[in-house]
Amino acid sequence: MKKSALSVLAIALFLGSSTIVKAQSYRTALGVGIDVGDGPTLGGPQVKHFFDNQNAGNAQVLFGDNVTLIGVDYSYNQPIRGARGLSWYVGIGPQLTFLNNNSIWFDDKHRDNHTHVAIRPAVGLEFKIPSAPLAFHFDWKPWWNLTHNSSFEPSRFTLGFKFTLK
């Protein structure tokens, strides 16, 4: 019984790895995003989908200390020659940030629940492990708040850990 189960697992891994090696990119990925920098750390689920070889959309819902962020981004992606699985991207997208009155982002003058509308450009690197269905990204993603005393926060970054699908 154990021997046949191990044989089936070995065959499945072999067939799966040969398929993954042929596909050097992915179509859709599901994972976790982490937004760090000046202010609270946020984390939550994200999905990235390629519309073609270079253009992708990314959606995320991130949670932090009395903060919920919903955002979508467009990105232009290009592989880096000579670095299999590594690519760079540049993008931009809107986001809504819901704050309640206990959020650390409030100053003493603004202690009420409200929503911020922001635009977030991004410049980053993504690495898709060629032999596994995993990808990682790191980017600089400043925060340009358009509402409630408009402000710009340049020291924000995101990390992402994704499981790639075909």
C-alpha positions as CSV (number, residue, x, y, z in Angstrom):
1,M,0.0,0.0,0.0
2,K,2.7,2.4,1.0
3,K,4.8,1.5,-2.1
4,S,1.9,2.1,-4.5
5,A,1.1,5.5,-2.8
6,L,4.7,6.6,-3.1
7,S,4.8,5.5,-6.8
8,V,1.7,7.5,-7.6
9,L,3.1,10.6,-5.7
10,A,6.4,10.3,-7.6
11,I,4.7,10.1,-11.0
12,A,2.4,13.0,-10.1
13,L,5.4,15.1,-9.0
14,F,7.3,14.2,-12.2
15,L,4.4,15.1,-14.5
16,G,3.6,18.3,-12.6
17,S,7.2,19.5,-12.6
18,S,7.6,18.9,-16.3
19,T,4.5,21.0,-17.0
20,I,5.8,23.8,-14.7
21,V,9.2,23.9,-16.4
22,K,7.6,24.4,-19.8
23,A,5.5,27.3,-18.5
24,Q,7.9,30.1,-17.5
25,S,5.2,32.4,-16.3
26,Y,1.7,32.1,-14.9
27,R,-1.8,33.4,-15.7
28,T,-3.3,33.8,-12.2
29,A,-1.8,33.7,-8.7
30,L,-3.4,33.7,-5.2
31,G,-1.6,34.7,-2.1
32,V,-0.9,37.0,0.8
33,G,0.2,40.6,0.6
34,I,1.9,42.6,3.3
35,D,2.0,46.4,3.2
36,V,4.7,47.9,5.5
37,G,6.4,51.3,6.1
38,D,5.6,54.5,7.9
39,G,2.3,53.8,9.7
40,P,0.6,50.5,10.4
41,T,1.5,47.1,8.9
42,L,-1.4,45.7,6.8
43,G,-1.8,42.1,5.6
44,G,-4.4,40.0,3.7
45,P,-5.3,38.1,0.6
46,Q,-4.4,39.1,-2.9
47,V,-4.9,37.9,-6.4
48,K,-2.9,38.7,-9.6
49,H,-4.1,37.9,-13.1
50,F,-2.2,38.4,-16.4
51,F,-4.4,39.6,-19.3
52,D,-1.6,38.9,-21.7
53,N,2.2,38.5,-21.4
54,Q,2.9,42.0,-20.1
55,N,-0.3,43.4,-18.6
56,A,-1.7,42.3,-15.3
57,G,-4.3,43.3,-12.6
58,N,-3.8,42.8,-8.9
59,A,-6.5,43.1,-6.3
60,Q,-6.1,43.0,-2.5
61,V,-8.0,43.3,0.7
62,L,-5.6,44.2,3.6
63,F,-6.3,44.5,7.3
64,G,-4.4,46.2,10.1
65,D,-5.0,47.9,13.4
66,N,-8.6,49.3,12.9
67,V,-7.8,49.7,9.2
68,T,-9.2,47.9,6.1
69,L,-7.8,48.6,2.7
70,I,-9.4,47.5,-0.7
71,G,-7.2,48.1,-3.7
72,V,-6.8,47.2,-7.4
73,D,-3.7,47.9,-9.5
74,Y,-2.7,47.7,-13.1
75,S,0.9,46.7,-13.8
76,Y,3.2,46.5,-16.9
77,N,5.5,43.5,-16.4
78,Q,8.8,42.6,-18.2
79,P,11.2,39.6,-17.6
80,I,14.8,40.5,-16.8
81,R,17.0,38.9,-19.4
82,G,19.4,36.3,-18.1
83,A,17.5,35.9,-14.8
84,R,15.1,33.1,-15.3
85,G,11.9,33.7,-13.3
86,L,12.8,37.3,-12.4
87,S,10.8,40.2,-13.8
88,W,10.3,43.9,-13.1
89,Y,7.0,45.8,-13.1
90,V,5.6,49.3,-12.8
91,G,2.0,50.0,-12.1
92,I,-0.7,52.2,-10.5
93,G,-4.1,51.8,-8.9
94,P,-6.8,53.3,-6.7
95,Q,-7.6,52.1,-3.2
96,L,-10.1,52.8,-0.5
97,T,-9.0,52.7,3.1
98,F,-11.6,52.4,5.8
99,L,-10.5,53.8,9.2
100,N,-12.3,53.7,12.5
101,N,-11.8,56.2,15.3
102,N,-9.2,54.0,17.0
103,S,-6.8,53.8,14.1
104,I,-3.3,55.0,14.7
105,W,-3.5,57.0,11.4
106,F,-5.8,59.5,13.0
107,D,-4.6,62.6,14.5
108,D,-6.5,64.2,17.5
109,K,-8.5,66.5,15.2
110,H,-10.0,63.6,13.1
111,R,-11.4,61.1,15.5
112,D,-14.3,59.8,13.4
113,N,-14.9,56.9,11.1
114,H,-14.2,57.7,7.5
115,T,-12.8,56.5,4.2
116,H,-9.7,57.6,2.4
117,V,-9.4,57.5,-1.4
118,A,-5.8,57.1,-2.6
119,I,-3.7,56.4,-5.7
120,R,-0.7,54.1,-5.3
121,P,2.0,53.9,-7.9
122,A,4.3,50.8,-7.7
123,V,7.7,49.8,-8.9
124,G,8.9,46.4,-8.1
125,L,10.5,43.0,-8.7
126,E,8.8,39.6,-8.9
127,F,10.4,36.2,-8.8
128,K,8.5,33.2,-10.1
129,I,10.3,30.0,-9.0
130,P,10.7,28.2,-12.4
131,S,10.3,24.7,-11.0
132,A,7.5,25.4,-8.4
133,P,4.1,27.1,-8.4
134,L,5.4,29.9,-6.2
135,A,6.1,33.6,-6.8
136,F,7.3,36.4,-4.5
137,H,7.3,40.2,-5.0
138,F,8.7,43.2,-3.4
139,D,7.9,46.8,-4.4
140,W,8.0,50.4,-3.5
141,K,4.4,51.5,-3.3
142,P,4.0,55.1,-2.0
143,W,0.6,56.3,-0.8
144,W,-0.9,59.4,-2.2
145,N,-4.0,60.2,-0.2
146,L,-6.5,62.3,-2.2
147,T,-9.0,63.0,0.6
148,H,-9.1,64.3,4.2
149,N,-6.2,66.7,4.0
150,S,-4.4,65.2,1.0
151,S,-1.0,63.8,1.8
152,F,1.8,61.8,0.3
153,E,3.6,59.0,2.1
154,P,6.7,57.8,0.2
155,S,7.9,55.2,2.7
156,R,5.5,52.4,2.0
157,F,6.5,48.9,0.6
158,T,4.7,45.7,-0.2
159,L,5.7,42.1,0.0
160,G,3.7,39.3,-1.6
161,F,3.8,35.5,-1.4
162,K,1.7,33.8,-4.1
163,F,0.7,30.3,-5.3
164,T,0.6,30.4,-9.1
165,L,-2.1,28.8,-11.2
166,K,-2.2,28.2,-14.9
